[in-house]
Amino acid sequence: PLSLEKKIDLAEYIFKGKVISIDTVVKGEPVPGPDGDYSKPAYFRPVGMIVARIKVVRSIKGALSDKFVNVYSSWECCMCGFSFLPNMDYLVFTNFDSIRVTKEPRRQWDRYIFDEDLQRSQMALQTDICSGTDEFIPENLKEIRKYIAKSKSEIKTY
């Protein structure tokens, strides 16, 4: 497991937020072609995901310009997804990543083919159980702020 300090370093954004709603989507996970090139996938494997609509109460690391954000996480077994609950406060550790999602997959020829509403790749906030996201506990916020302040004071300019 990663230390709290490493989780802070790896997160692009950390914020306190309250979950407003939760929905499910299907993410198209690229499966590379025979040459192993992910930029030209042979097809997209369906992965069930949740999207939590979260009200940003306080930014801690990184500047989120929106008061409400969507955070994606896997909900399938063994995919390390984080299980958000409605109306709960969380410390959310996130990163932007490229994602392709649709609301409804349909089965065709023993493979999932995504409906026309499949969005082209977009940048989206994502989290998982290893990122550091957890229920909001004030003591954790104090530790995070202390580490961030210490890290900033140690940055040297040349």
C-alpha positions in Angstrom: 0.0 0.0 0.0 1.1 3.6 -0.7 1.8 6.0 2.1 -0.4 9.0 2.5 2.5 11.2 1.3 2.8 9.2 -1.9 -1.0 9.4 -2.5 -0.8 13.2 -2.1 2.1 13.4 -4.5 0.3 11.3 -7.1 -3.1 13.1 -7.0 -3.6 15.9 -9.4 -6.6 17.2 -7.3 -7.6 16.6 -3.7 -10.8 18.1 -2.4 -13.5 17.8 0.3 -16.8 17.1 -1.4 -20.3 15.9 -0.8 -21.9 13.3 -3.0 -25.1 14.6 -4.6 -26.0 11.7 -6.8 -24.6 8.5 -8.3 -25.2 7.0 -11.7 -23.8 4.0 -13.7 -22.1 4.1 -17.1 -20.1 1.8 -19.2 -16.5 2.7 -20.0 -14.9 1.5 -23.2 -11.5 0.1 -22.1 -9.2 0.0 -25.2 -7.9 -3.5 -26.1 -4.8 -3.1 -28.2 -4.5 -4.7 -31.7 -1.9 -7.4 -32.5 0.9 -4.9 -32.6 0.2 -3.9 -29.0 -0.7 -0.3 -29.9 -3.2 1.3 -27.5 -3.7 4.3 -29.8 -5.2 2.0 -32.4 -7.3 -0.4 -30.3 -8.8 -3.6 -31.9 -12.0 -2.9 -29.9 -13.2 -1.5 -26.6 -14.0 -3.9 -23.7 -16.9 -2.8 -21.6 -16.1 -1.9 -17.9 -19.0 -1.0 -15.5 -18.4 2.3 -13.8 -20.1 4.7 -11.4 -20.1 8.4 -11.9 -20.6 10.3 -8.6 -21.8 13.9 -8.9 -19.9 15.7 -6.1 -20.3 19.2 -4.8 -16.8 20.6 -4.2 -16.8 22.0 -0.6 -13.1 22.9 -0.4 -10.1 22.4 -2.8 -7.0 21.2 -1.0 -4.6 20.4 -3.9 -5.1 21.7 -7.4 -7.7 24.3 -8.4 -11.0 22.9 -9.6 -13.0 25.7 -11.3 -16.4 24.0 -11.0 -18.5 23.8 -7.9 -19.8 20.4 -9.0 -17.7 17.7 -10.6 -18.3 14.2 -11.9 -15.9 11.6 -10.6 -15.7 8.2 -12.2 -14.7 4.9 -10.6 -15.1 1.2 -11.6 -17.7 -0.8 -9.8 -16.9 -4.2 -11.2 -15.3 -6.9 -9.1 -11.6 -6.8 -8.7 -11.3 -3.4 -10.5 -10.4 -1.4 -7.4 -13.3 1.0 -7.7 -14.3 3.3 -4.9 -17.9 2.9 -3.6 -19.3 6.4 -3.0 -22.6 6.8 -1.0 -25.1 9.6 -1.5 -25.1 12.5 0.9 -21.7 11.5 2.4 -18.7 13.8 2.7 -15.4 12.6 1.3 -11.8 13.6 0.8 -11.4 12.8 -2.9 -8.0 12.2 -4.5 -8.4 12.4 -8.3 -6.5 12.6 -11.6 -7.7 13.5 -15.0 -7.6 10.6 -17.5 -9.0 9.9 -20.9 -12.3 8.0 -20.8 -15.0 6.8 -23.2 -18.4 6.2 -21.7 -21.9 5.3 -22.7 -25.2 4.9 -20.7 -26.4 1.7 -22.4 -24.3 -1.1 -24.0 -26.0 -3.6 -26.3 -24.9 -7.1 -27.0 -24.2 -8.1 -30.6 -22.3 -11.1 -31.9 -21.2 -12.1 -28.4 -19.4 -8.8 -28.0 -20.5 -5.5 -26.7 -20.9 -2.8 -29.3 -21.5 0.6 -27.9 -24.6 2.6 -28.8 -24.3 5.8 -30.9 -24.2 7.9 -27.7 -20.7 6.6 -27.0 -18.8 9.8 -26.4 -15.4 10.3 -28.0 -12.5 10.3 -25.6 -12.9 13.0 -23.0 -10.8 14.0 -20.0 -12.6 13.1 -16.7 -11.7 12.9 -13.0 -11.2 9.3 -11.9 -10.5 7.7 -8.5 -10.0 4.2 -7.0 -9.5 2.6 -3.7 -5.7 3.0 -3.8 -5.8 6.8 -4.6 -6.5 7.9 -1.0 -10.2 8.8 -1.5 -12.0 8.1 1.8 -14.8 9.4 4.0 -14.1 12.8 5.3 -12.3 12.8 8.7 -11.0 16.2 9.9 -7.7 14.7 11.2 -6.9 13.4 7.8 -7.4 16.9 6.3 -4.9 18.3 8.9 -2.3 15.7 7.9 -2.7 16.4 4.2 -2.5 20.2 4.6 0.6 19.8 6.9 2.4 17.6 4.3 1.5 19.9 1.4 2.7 23.0 3.3 6.0 21.1 4.1 6.4 20.0 0.5 6.0 23.6 -0.8 8.5 24.9 1.7 11.1 22.3 0.6 10.9 23.3 -3.1 14.1 25.0 -4.1 14.4 27.3 -7.0 17.6 27.5 -9.0 
